[in-house]
């Protein structure tokens, strides 16, 4: 199974209400961190995340 489908299936198993996606946000931030991106969590004091992609 492709990684995209794995992520899709995992995220579908943890449904959350809008603006209360704490598990979803944590999962995505963890995956981006594992991919080597600089991740900022808790943007706007909520579930927001920002990932920085380096480059020249």
Secondary structure as UniProt FT lines:
FT   HELIX           3..12
FT   TURN            18..19
FT   HELIX           22..34
FT   TURN            35..36
FT   STRAND          38..43
FT   TURN            44..47
FT   STRAND          48..52
//
